[in-house]
Amino acid sequence: MNCLIVDDNKIARTTLRQMAGKVRDLIVTGECETAMDAYNLMQEQPVDLLLLDIEMPGMTGLELTKHLGDNRPVIIFTTSKKEYASEAFDLNVADYVIKPVNPARFLQAIDKARDIIDSRREEVKLEEDNFLFIRDSAIVRRLNLDEILYAEAMGDYVKLHTLHRFFAIHTTLKAVEERLPVSRFIRVHRSYVVAVNKIDTIQDGAIVIQGKPVPVADAYRAALNRRMNIL
């Protein structure tokens, strides 16, 4: 992950750089004292992650976030002020860390950012490769990922259920799961992987997809609830 530190306080920038330097996959590509400097730099050198202060001379971190729009990097606010938290999270940032930044809290925020960045990369990959090839009897068939409702393990085979039929493939559910983008599919049981956008309801310990119940195991329930962002 490429990272840009934006803070008008030199000591704060140095502290963040030192913490970032201890994270193996985090590369600090630059530092800026103002939000405007950061904006100009990102026009020439896009980054994956912004460690962004809020109160700075001229443009604030909140204003920069709004100005960057939908194609902005993942943002972690690092600030000594708690009162901006609600507005910050309304902007759908990864995290909001209060200074002085604790190393453990910093790593927690980086983990959140990494998950978001990985998800974005999966979505980009999906746009480039929105299908897979399966062996259907003696035929190798192209199957669009959007057709798949869920995958079901059945002994030495996996059934890929679509709206009107299913395809039985001689493979393992683990192998199928590894081929499906995590941005669109989730394991809910040792025998089932489902398409998140095909879920109609969740009730009585099961997911319902096109009227068909799919069991949810207790071991996967918490992850499913987080993924569904249930209110």
Secondary structure as UniProt FT lines:
FT   STRAND          2..6
FT   HELIX           10..20
FT   TURN            21..22
FT   TURN            24..25
FT   STRAND          27..32
FT   HELIX           35..44
FT   STRAND          49..52
FT   HELIX           61..68
FT   HELIX           69..71
FT   STRAND          74..79
FT   TURN            83..84
FT   HELIX           85..90
FT   TURN            91..92
FT   STRAND          95..98
FT   HELIX           103..128
FT   STRAND          131..136
FT   TURN            137..138
FT   STRAND          139..144
FT   HELIX           145..147
FT   STRAND          150..154
FT   TURN            155..156
FT   STRAND          157..161
FT   STRAND          166..169
FT   HELIX           173..179
FT   TURN            182..184
FT   STRAND          185..189
FT   TURN            190..191
FT   STRAND          192..195
FT   HELIX           196..198
FT   STRAND          201..203
FT   TURN            204..205
FT   STRAND          206..209
FT   TURN            210..211
FT   STRAND          212..215
FT   HELIX           218..228
//
